[in-house]
Amino acid sequence: MRMRRVAALAAATAGLLTALSTPAAVADEPLDRTGGLTACNHRAQHINVEFPLRGGFSTYVINPGTCLSTSLGDGGPGEQAVAYAHYSGGHKLAVDHFFFDSGTWYTRHVY
């Protein structure tokens, strides 16, 4: 009986560790049908994504190992986006630059 409890505890611990080490799941379909971006941060630093053609509009800060979805109304092909990693002292560095069709939902993984 004790072996069953030990085995059950080991299985539960393994499942928890797997869940904690896996980045947040990404839903490729938005809740509504407008266009937008889901950005997933696979870096060790916090990031945000800026949209230069939208007057400097940007996402909130995205923590390491998480994803953030942002709706982008009235979008279309050729939307420009730049992902910035944030470092101590207020420094940031562009780590990804891409173009996408913001009239549909787009998922980007930033490494």
Contacts in CASP RR format, 6 or more apart in sequence:
PFRMAT RR
TARGET T0000
AUTHOR 0000-0000-0000
METHOD contacts of the structure
MODEL  1
MRMRRVAALAAATAGLLTALSTPAAVADEPLDRTGGLTACNHRAQHINVE
FPLRGGFSTYVINPGTCLSTSLGDGGPGEQAVAYAHYSGGHKLAVDHFFF
DSGTWYTRHVY
23 40 0 8 1.000
23 41 0 8 1.000
23 42 0 8 1.000
23 65 0 8 1.000
23 66 0 8 1.000
23 67 0 8 1.000
24 40 0 8 1.000
24 65 0 8 1.000
24 66 0 8 1.000
24 67 0 8 1.000
26 38 0 8 1.000
26 40 0 8 1.000
26 67 0 8 1.000
26 107 0 8 1.000
27 38 0 8 1.000
27 69 0 8 1.000
28 38 0 8 1.000
28 105 0 8 1.000
28 107 0 8 1.000
29 105 0 8 1.000
30 36 0 8 1.000
30 38 0 8 1.000
30 69 0 8 1.000
30 71 0 8 1.000
30 105 0 8 1.000
32 71 0 8 1.000
34 71 0 8 1.000
34 72 0 8 1.000
34 73 0 8 1.000
34 103 0 8 1.000
35 71 0 8 1.000
35 72 0 8 1.000
35 73 0 8 1.000
35 75 0 8 1.000
35 102 0 8 1.000
35 103 0 8 1.000
35 104 0 8 1.000
35 105 0 8 1.000
35 106 0 8 1.000
36 69 0 8 1.000
36 70 0 8 1.000
36 71 0 8 1.000
36 72 0 8 1.000
36 73 0 8 1.000
36 75 0 8 1.000
36 102 0 8 1.000
36 103 0 8 1.000
36 104 0 8 1.000
36 105 0 8 1.000
36 106 0 8 1.000
37 49 0 8 1.000
37 59 0 8 1.000
37 69 0 8 1.000
37 70 0 8 1.000
37 72 0 8 1.000
37 81 0 8 1.000
37 100 0 8 1.000
37 102 0 8 1.000
37 105 0 8 1.000
37 106 0 8 1.000
37 107 0 8 1.000
37 108 0 8 1.000
38 67 0 8 1.000
38 68 0 8 1.000
38 69 0 8 1.000
38 70 0 8 1.000
38 105 0 8 1.000
38 106 0 8 1.000
38 107 0 8 1.000
38 108 0 8 1.000
39 47 0 8 1.000
39 49 0 8 1.000
39 59 0 8 1.000
39 62 0 8 1.000
39 67 0 8 1.000
39 68 0 8 1.000
39 70 0 8 1.000
39 83 0 8 1.000
39 107 0 8 1.000
39 108 0 8 1.000
39 110 0 8 1.000
40 62 0 8 1.000
40 65 0 8 1.000
40 66 0 8 1.000
40 67 0 8 1.000
40 107 0 8 1.000
40 108 0 8 1.000
40 109 0 8 1.000
40 110 0 8 1.000
41 47 0 8 1.000
41 62 0 8 1.000
41 63 0 8 1.000
41 64 0 8 1.000
41 65 0 8 1.000
41 66 0 8 1.000
41 67 0 8 1.000
41 68 0 8 1.000
41 110 0 8 1.000
42 64 0 8 1.000
42 65 0 8 1.000
42 109 0 8 1.000
42 110 0 8 1.000
42 111 0 8 1.000
43 64 0 8 1.000
43 85 0 8 1.000
43 95 0 8 1.000
43 110 0 8 1.000
43 111 0 8 1.000
44 64 0 8 1.000
45 64 0 8 1.000
45 85 0 8 1.000
45 86 0 8 1.000
45 87 0 8 1.000
46 61 0 8 1.000
46 62 0 8 1.000
46 63 0 8 1.000
46 64 0 8 1.000
46 85 0 8 1.000
46 86 0 8 1.000
47 61 0 8 1.000
47 62 0 8 1.000
47 83 0 8 1.000
47 84 0 8 1.000
47 85 0 8 1.000
47 86 0 8 1.000
47 95 0 8 1.000
47 110 0 8 1.000
48 58 0 8 1.000
48 59 0 8 1.000
48 60 0 8 1.000
48 61 0 8 1.000
48 62 0 8 1.000
48 83 0 8 1.000
48 84 0 8 1.000
48 86 0 8 1.000
49 58 0 8 1.000
49 59 0 8 1.000
49 62 0 8 1.000
49 70 0 8 1.000
49 81 0 8 1.000
49 82 0 8 1.000
49 83 0 8 1.000
49 84 0 8 1.000
49 108 0 8 1.000
49 110 0 8 1.000
50 56 0 8 1.000
50 57 0 8 1.000
50 58 0 8 1.000
50 59 0 8 1.000
50 81 0 8 1.000
50 82 0 8 1.000
50 83 0 8 1.000
50 84 0 8 1.000
51 57 0 8 1.000
51 58 0 8 1.000
51 72 0 8 1.000
51 79 0 8 1.000
51 80 0 8 1.000
51 81 0 8 1.000
52 80 0 8 1.000
52 82 0 8 1.000
53 79 0 8 1.000
53 80 0 8 1.000
54 72 0 8 1.000
59 68 0 8 1.000
59 70 0 8 1.000
60 68 0 8 1.000
61 86 0 8 1.000
62 68 0 8 1.000
72 79 0 8 1.000
72 102 0 8 1.000
72 103 0 8 1.000
73 102 0 8 1.000
73 103 0 8 1.000
75 101 0 8 1.000
75 102 0 8 1.000
75 103 0 8 1.000
76 101 0 8 1.000
76 102 0 8 1.000
76 103 0 8 1.000
77 101 0 8 1.000
77 103 0 8 1.000
78 99 0 8 1.000
78 100 0 8 1.000
78 101 0 8 1.000
78 102 0 8 1.000
79 99 0 8 1.000
79 100 0 8 1.000
79 101 0 8 1.000
79 102 0 8 1.000
79 103 0 8 1.000
80 97 0 8 1.000
80 98 0 8 1.000
80 99 0 8 1.000
81 97 0 8 1.000
81 98 0 8 1.000
81 99 0 8 1.000
81 100 0 8 1.000
81 108 0 8 1.000
82 94 0 8 1.000
82 96 0 8 1.000
82 97 0 8 1.000
83 94 0 8 1.000
83 95 0 8 1.000
83 96 0 8 1.000
83 97 0 8 1.000
83 108 0 8 1.000
83 110 0 8 1.000
84 92 0 8 1.000
84 93 0 8 1.000
84 94 0 8 1.000
84 95 0 8 1.000
85 92 0 8 1.000
85 93 0 8 1.000
85 95 0 8 1.000
86 92 0 8 1.000
87 93 0 8 1.000
95 110 0 8 1.000
96 108 0 8 1.000
96 110 0 8 1.000
96 111 0 8 1.000
98 108 0 8 1.000
100 106 0 8 1.000
100 108 0 8 1.000
END
